[in-house]
Amino acid sequence: MQKRIMTAGMVLAVAGLAVGLHAAAPQKIALQAQRTSPQDLEITGDLSGIPAGQSRFVRYADLATLHQVSFTVKDDPNFAGPVQLGGVPLDELIVALGLTGSQQLVAADGADGYEGHYTSEYRTLHHPFLVLTVGGKPPAQWPRGPDGEILIPYVISQPFFKPAFRILAHIEEPQLAYAVTKLRFYDQVATLAALKPPASAGPSAVQGYRIMLNSCLRCHSAGDIGGNKSPFGWPQLALIAKGNADAFGKYVIQPNRVNPEATMPPNPNYDAATVAALVAYFQAENK
């Protein structure tokens, strides 16, 4: 699925629309103690008044009462082509839950094990929103993805995506979760600090850390955060990087050449310095 970027004029128009729509005052939203429908969105994490480790649920009907945005999205690979998407900006949802937006890292858990991560910086740059309607229709009437993916109960998309940074050969990748069943809210400063390499690890490990946040963390778990699409979490990745850095690098670039059954996407654009940065980061890991 190819990513397509809108023209500069269209980008400015959509950005202006996002700013205008985002100005409306958000409402508060009710949390339910129990799931009453498969369409209920699970909410967990650093939530005021809710014991650690417990979840609450938000009904679709209650989400639909919040201020919404609508965009014709042309570059979301979860859809076969241009599509009209409507939904609630993540920043609006954060405030509606009574959380402090600037301190929140939002993680979206997909049914396939993928976990999208939306830092305050990502939200400011890309305006991600929780999709409630596709082509004006509710989830029960959504089409499947280009490869037959079941997109319900929720998708997180954005008006358009223009990479905001490059680290060595790694270009920022979009966080586009589908089949989202749960949103987790973290204290951003504390969570990211726990993932940083020690100061003694050097600048290459810091570059690897930034790449990891944008890429690896989506499918590999690092304790309480990260996806579980891959069975290899932080301890296994660190073990491989420390024990066989060459094999680690080859797998990152072309997984299928190392394991024909691998499902991890390849990174053929990564050069030696980019691979070395990831190796340095995981070699510095003690988790």
C-alpha positions as CSV (number, residue, x, y, z in Angstrom):
1,M,0.0,0.0,0.0
2,Q,1.7,3.2,-1.2
3,K,1.6,6.3,0.9
4,R,0.5,9.4,-0.9
5,I,1.2,13.0,0.2
6,M,-1.3,15.8,-0.6
7,T,-0.1,18.9,-2.5
8,A,1.1,21.9,-0.5
9,G,-2.0,23.9,-1.1
10,M,-4.3,21.1,0.1
11,V,-2.1,20.5,3.1
12,L,-2.4,24.1,4.2
13,A,-6.2,24.0,3.7
14,V,-6.6,20.9,5.7
15,A,-4.3,22.2,8.4
16,G,-6.4,25.4,8.7
17,L,-9.5,23.3,8.9
18,A,-8.0,21.2,11.7
19,V,-7.1,24.3,13.7
20,G,-10.5,25.8,13.3
21,L,-12.4,22.7,14.3
22,H,-10.0,22.0,17.1
23,A,-11.0,25.3,18.8
24,A,-14.4,24.1,20.0
25,A,-14.6,23.5,23.8
26,P,-14.6,19.8,24.6
27,Q,-17.3,18.0,26.6
28,K,-16.8,15.5,29.4
29,I,-17.5,11.9,28.8
30,A,-18.9,9.2,31.0
31,L,-16.9,6.0,31.8
32,Q,-18.6,2.7,32.4
33,A,-17.4,0.1,34.8
34,Q,-18.4,-2.8,32.6
35,R,-18.3,-3.5,28.8
36,T,-21.9,-3.6,27.4
37,S,-21.1,-4.0,23.7
38,P,-18.2,-5.1,21.5
39,Q,-18.2,-1.5,20.3
40,D,-17.3,-0.1,23.7
41,L,-13.8,1.3,23.8
42,E,-11.6,0.2,26.7
43,I,-9.8,2.9,28.5
44,T,-6.9,2.3,31.0
45,G,-3.7,3.7,32.3
46,D,-3.1,6.8,34.4
47,L,-6.7,7.8,34.9
48,S,-7.7,9.9,37.9
49,G,-9.9,8.1,40.4
50,I,-9.4,4.6,38.8
51,P,-7.2,2.1,40.6
52,A,-4.0,1.2,38.7
53,G,-4.4,-1.8,36.4
54,Q,-8.2,-1.4,36.1
55,S,-10.1,-0.4,33.0
56,R,-13.2,1.6,32.2
57,F,-15.3,1.6,29.0
58,V,-16.7,4.3,26.8
59,R,-19.8,3.7,24.6
60,Y,-19.8,4.6,21.0
61,A,-22.9,6.7,21.5
62,D,-21.1,8.8,24.2
63,L,-18.0,9.2,21.9
64,A,-20.4,10.5,19.2
65,T,-21.5,13.3,21.5
66,L,-18.0,14.8,21.6
67,H,-16.8,17.5,19.2
68,Q,-15.8,15.8,15.9
69,V,-13.7,16.6,12.8
70,S,-14.1,15.3,9.3
71,F,-11.5,15.0,6.5
72,T,-11.1,13.5,3.1
73,V,-8.1,11.3,3.8
74,K,-6.0,10.2,0.8
75,D,-2.9,8.6,2.3
76,D,-4.1,6.2,5.0
77,P,-2.9,2.7,3.9
78,N,-5.7,1.1,6.0
79,F,-8.1,2.2,3.2
80,A,-8.0,1.3,-0.5
81,G,-8.3,5.0,-1.6
82,P,-9.5,8.4,-0.7
83,V,-12.2,8.2,2.0
84,Q,-14.2,10.6,4.2
85,L,-13.4,10.0,7.8
86,G,-15.0,11.6,10.8
87,G,-14.2,11.3,14.5
88,V,-12.8,12.7,17.7
89,P,-9.3,14.3,17.9
90,L,-7.2,12.5,20.5
91,D,-6.5,15.8,22.2
92,E,-10.2,16.4,22.5
93,L,-10.7,12.9,24.0
94,I,-7.8,13.4,26.5
95,V,-9.5,16.6,27.9
96,A,-12.9,14.9,27.9
97,L,-11.5,12.2,30.1
98,G,-10.2,14.9,32.5
99,L,-6.5,14.3,31.7
100,T,-3.7,16.8,31.3
101,G,-3.1,16.7,27.5
102,S,0.5,17.9,27.4
103,Q,1.6,15.1,29.8
104,Q,-0.1,12.3,28.0
105,L,1.2,9.6,25.8
106,V,-1.7,7.7,24.2
107,A,-1.2,4.1,23.1
108,A,-3.8,2.5,20.9
109,D,-4.0,-1.3,21.0
110,G,-5.1,-3.1,17.9
111,A,-6.6,-6.5,17.8
112,D,-3.7,-7.7,15.7
113,G,-1.1,-6.8,18.4
114,Y,0.0,-3.5,16.8
115,E,0.2,-0.6,19.2
116,G,0.2,3.0,17.9
117,H,1.9,5.7,20.0
118,Y,0.8,9.3,20.0
119,T,3.0,11.6,22.0
120,S,2.1,15.3,22.6
121,E,4.5,16.2,19.8
122,Y,3.0,13.7,17.3
123,R,-0.5,15.0,18.1
124,T,0.5,18.6,17.5
125,L,2.2,17.8,14.2
126,H,-0.3,15.2,12.8
127,H,-3.7,15.8,14.5
128,P,-4.6,12.1,14.9
129,F,-8.3,11.3,15.6
130,L,-10.3,8.3,16.7
131,V,-12.4,7.4,13.6
132,L,-16.2,7.1,14.3
133,T,-17.5,7.2,10.8
134,V,-16.2,6.1,7.4
135,G,-18.0,7.7,4.4
136,G,-20.5,8.9,7.0
137,K,-21.4,5.4,8.1
138,P,-21.0,3.8,11.6
139,P,-18.6,0.9,12.2
140,A,-21.2,-1.8,11.4
141,Q,-21.1,-0.6,7.8
142,W,-17.4,0.0,7.4
143,P,-15.6,-1.7,4.5
144,R,-12.7,-4.0,5.1
145,G,-9.1,-2.9,4.5
146,P,-7.3,-3.3,1.2
147,D,-6.1,-6.8,2.2
148,G,-9.3,-7.9,3.9
149,E,-8.5,-6.4,7.3
150,I,-11.3,-6.0,9.7
151,L,-11.1,-2.4,10.8
152,I,-13.7,-2.3,13.6
153,P,-14.3,-1.4,16.3
154,Y,-12.1,1.7,15.8
155,V,-9.4,3.2,13.6
156,I,-7.0,6.0,14.4
157,S,-6.2,8.1,11.4
158,Q,-5.0,11.7,10.6
159,P,-5.9,14.3,8.0
160,F,-2.6,13.7,6.1
161,F,0.9,12.6,6.9
162,K,4.1,14.5,6.1
163,P,7.2,13.1,7.9
164,A,8.5,15.6,10.4
165,F,11.9,14.2,11.0
166,R,14.7,12.0,9.8
167,I,17.2,10.1,11.9
168,L,20.0,8.8,9.8
169,A,18.2,6.7,7.2
170,H,15.0,6.4,9.2
171,I,12.2,8.7,8.1
172,E,9.3,9.2,10.5
173,E,6.5,6.7,10.0
174,P,2.8,7.3,10.7
175,Q,1.1,5.7,13.6
176,L,-2.0,4.2,12.0
177,A,-3.8,1.7,14.2
178,Y,-6.8,-0.3,13.1
179,A,-9.1,-2.7,14.9
180,V,-8.4,-0.6,18.0
181,T,-10.0,-2.1,21.1
182,K,-8.2,-0.2,23.8
183,L,-6.6,3.2,24.5
184,R,-4.0,3.4,27.2
185,F,-2.9,6.7,28.7
186,Y,0.6,7.1,30.2
187,D,2.5,9.9,31.9
188,Q,4.6,10.8,28.9
189,V,7.7,12.1,30.7
190,A,8.0,9.2,33.0
191,T,7.3,6.6,30.4
192,L,9.8,7.9,27.8
193,A,12.4,8.4,30.5
194,A,12.2,4.7,31.5
195,L,12.9,3.7,27.9
196,K,15.9,6.0,27.4
197,P,19.4,4.5,27.3
198,P,21.9,5.5,30.0
199,A,23.9,8.6,29.4
200,S,27.0,6.5,29.1
201,A,25.6,4.7,26.1
202,G,26.6,7.5,23.7
203,P,25.0,9.4,20.9
204,S,24.4,6.4,18.6
205,A,22.2,4.8,21.2
206,V,20.2,8.0,21.6
207,Q,19.6,7.9,17.8
208,G,18.5,4.3,18.2
209,Y,16.2,5.3,21.0
210,R,14.4,7.8,18.8
211,I,14.1,5.3,15.9
212,M,12.8,2.7,18.3
213,L,10.0,5.0,19.6
214,N,8.7,5.6,16.1
215,S,9.1,2.1,14.8
216,C,10.1,-0.9,17.0
217,L,7.8,-0.1,19.9
218,R,4.7,-0.6,17.7
219,C,5.1,-4.4,17.5
220,H,7.6,-5.2,20.3
221,S,6.8,-4.8,24.0
222,A,8.9,-3.0,26.5
223,G,7.4,-3.9,29.8
224,D,4.0,-2.2,30.1
225,I,4.2,-0.4,26.8
226,G,4.6,-1.6,23.3
227,G,2.8,-4.0,20.9
228,N,2.7,-7.7,21.1
229,K,2.5,-8.4,17.4
230,S,6.0,-9.9,17.7
231,P,6.9,-12.6,20.4
232,F,10.2,-10.8,20.8
233,G,10.1,-8.2,23.5
234,W,12.8,-5.9,24.9
235,P,14.7,-8.7,26.7
236,Q,15.0,-10.9,23.6
237,L,15.9,-8.0,21.4
238,A,18.6,-6.9,23.8
239,L,19.9,-10.5,24.0
240,I,20.2,-10.8,20.2
241,A,21.8,-7.4,19.9
242,K,24.4,-8.2,22.5
243,G,25.0,-11.8,21.4
244,N,25.0,-11.4,17.6
245,A,24.9,-7.8,16.3
246,D,25.4,-8.9,12.7
247,A,22.4,-11.2,12.8
248,F,20.3,-8.5,14.5
249,G,21.2,-6.0,11.7
250,K,20.5,-8.5,8.9
251,Y,17.1,-9.2,10.4
252,V,16.2,-5.5,10.7
253,I,17.0,-4.9,7.0
254,Q,15.5,-8.1,5.4
255,P,13.7,-10.3,7.9
256,N,12.6,-12.9,5.4
257,R,16.2,-13.6,4.4
258,V,16.9,-14.7,7.9
259,N,13.6,-16.3,8.6
260,P,11.3,-17.1,5.6
261,E,8.3,-17.1,7.9
262,A,9.0,-13.6,9.3
263,T,6.1,-11.1,9.1
264,M,8.1,-8.1,10.1
265,P,8.3,-5.5,7.3
266,P,11.8,-5.0,5.8
267,N,13.8,-1.9,6.0
268,P,16.0,-2.0,2.9
269,N,16.7,1.8,3.1
270,Y,18.5,1.4,6.4
271,D,22.3,1.9,6.1
272,A,25.0,0.7,8.4
273,A,24.9,3.7,10.7
274,T,21.1,3.3,11.2
275,V,21.4,-0.4,12.0
276,A,24.4,0.4,14.3
277,A,22.2,3.0,16.2
278,L,19.5,0.4,16.9
279,V,22.1,-2.2,17.9
280,A,23.7,0.4,20.3
281,Y,20.3,1.1,21.8
282,F,19.4,-2.5,22.5
283,Q,22.9,-3.4,23.7
284,A,22.5,-0.6,26.3
285,E,19.2,-2.1,27.5
286,N,19.2,-3.7,31.0
287,K,15.5,-4.7,31.1
